[in-house]
Amino acid sequence: MSKKKSFVLRIDEETYASLEKWAADEFRSVNGQLEWIIDRSLKESGRMPRKGKREKKDDGKG
């Protein structure tokens, strides 16, 4: 298991309540839901390589 970094996140009450409901609907904690949202967004944007695959960097050479 990889190490996890802890940090403080300040969020308004209405947003937290929405996250809490979404997490409960999917049987996750709010923390787990946030990790899932962030992970999915990073993968979809191509900013995080999939596990087991190396990210290719374009060095501009043909």
C-alpha positions in Angstrom: 0.0 0.0 0.0 1.3 3.4 -0.9 1.8 6.1 1.7 -0.9 8.8 2.0 -0.3 12.5 2.6 -2.5 14.2 5.1 -3.7 17.8 4.6 -6.4 20.2 5.8 -9.2 21.1 3.4 -11.6 23.9 4.3 -14.9 23.6 2.6 -18.3 25.3 3.1 -21.0 23.4 5.0 -23.4 23.0 2.0 -20.7 21.5 -0.2 -19.7 19.1 2.6 -23.3 18.1 3.1 -23.6 17.3 -0.6 -20.3 15.3 -0.5 -21.5 13.4 2.6 -24.8 12.4 0.9 -23.0 11.3 -2.2 -20.4 9.3 -0.2 -23.2 7.6 1.8 -25.1 6.8 -1.4 -22.0 4.9 -2.6 -21.1 3.4 0.8 -17.9 5.4 1.1 -16.6 7.8 3.7 -16.3 11.5 2.7 -12.5 11.1 2.6 -12.9 8.0 0.4 -15.3 9.8 -1.9 -12.9 12.8 -2.3 -10.0 10.4 -3.0 -12.2 8.7 -5.7 -13.3 12.0 -7.3 -9.7 13.3 -7.4 -8.3 10.0 -8.7 -10.9 9.8 -11.5 -10.4 13.4 -12.5 -6.6 13.0 -12.7 -6.9 9.9 -14.8 -9.6 11.5 -17.1 -7.4 14.6 -17.7 -4.4 12.5 -18.5 -2.4 13.9 -15.5 -1.9 10.6 -13.7 -0.5 7.5 -15.4 -2.5 4.3 -14.8 -0.9 1.9 -12.4 1.6 -0.4 -14.0 2.1 1.8 -17.1 4.8 4.4 -17.5 3.9 7.8 -18.8 5.5 8.7 -22.1 7.0 12.2 -22.4 7.1 13.9 -25.8 10.6 15.5 -26.1 9.6 17.2 -29.4 11.9 15.0 -31.5 10.3 13.4 -34.5 
